[in-house]
């Protein structure tokens, strides 16, 4: 038998520490409380993640200047579609005056045959 197995629910892992942490979820009445916001977590690991994500130094976005974000909010901010849309570089073509292209679209646009033909005519 390889790995480690929870005796309560059968969850398995190759790492003993993962199962030891997991078994805390099965102990009724045991909880870990955040001393800052009083959030209750079922394991020490969950509390540790909560502390890291919610109560670390506040961060700001270098792209848009939004500030006051904890680590969890910052991660969500930088991967959000809104952030990608707002903060991506916007390119405009000097040859045909097409505007609003992101870097990849602009690169493909400049490589297109029709674009090269218009460029040669100017």
N, C-alpha and C positions, 0 to 999 in steps of 0.2 A: 504494500500500500504506500503510494507516494503522497507526499504533502501532508497537510493538516486538515482536520475535519471538526466542525462544530458538533458537539454531542446532542445539542438541542434540535437544530433544524437541518443539519447535514451539509451546511455550506462548507466548501473546501477552498484551500489556498495552498500555494507552495511555500508560504511564509508563516511561520508560527505567530509572529507579532500581529499579523492581520487577523488571525482567528482569535487571538487573545483579546484584541480590541473589539472584535465583532461580538464575542460572548457577553460583553457588558450590555448589549442591547436586550439580552434576555433576562436580566436581573431586575425583577420588579421592585419599584420603590427607590432604585438607585438613579440619581441624576446629578448632573454637574451644572452649576449655575454660574453664569457670567457675573463677575463682581461689578461690572460697569453698567450693563443694561438689564440684568436679571433674566436674560434668555436662559431657558432650560435646555440642556443637551443630554442625550441618552448615553454618550460615551465621552471619555476624556479627549479622544481624537476629534470628535465633532466639536467640542468646546475649543480645542486648539485651532481648528480651521476657522471657526467663528471669530475667535480673537484676532487671528491673522487678517481675515477679510474685512472685519467690521471696525476694529479698534486700533489699527496701525496709524501711522502718520498720514495726514490727508495729502492727496496728490492732485496735480493739475495737468490738464492736457496741453502739450506744447503746440498743438495745431490750432486749437480754437480758444484756449485760455480758460475754459471751464475749470473751476477749482472747487475745493472742498469735498473731493470724492475719496472715500475709503478705497482700499485695494479692490474689493469686490465690485464696487460701482465703477471704478476706473477701468477694470477689465471689460465690463459690460459696455462701457462707453466706447472704448477703442475698437471693439469688434462689431458694434451695432451698424446696421445698414445705413442709418441716418448719418453716423459719423463718417463712414466711407464715402457717402454721397457728398456731404458738405466739404470734406477735407481733401478729397482727391484733387490732384492738379488738373486744371481745366486748360485745354489747348485750343487755339484757333489757327486756322490755316491762312497763310499770307497769300497763297495763290488763288484759292477759290472762295475765300472768306467764310468757309464753314466754321461754326463756333460750337463750343460746349463739348468737346471731345476729351475723354480721359486719355491717359498716356498710351494705352494699348490701341485704342481706336485711332488715335492720331498717327501712331506708327504705321498701322495698316493702311490708313488713308493716304499717307505720303508714299507708300510703296505701290499703290494701285496704279494700273496702266492708265486709266482715265486722268488721274491726277498728274502723272508725268507728262502726258500729252498737253494738258492745259498749261503746265509749267513751261514747257518748251515754246509755246506760242507767245508767251508774255515777253 
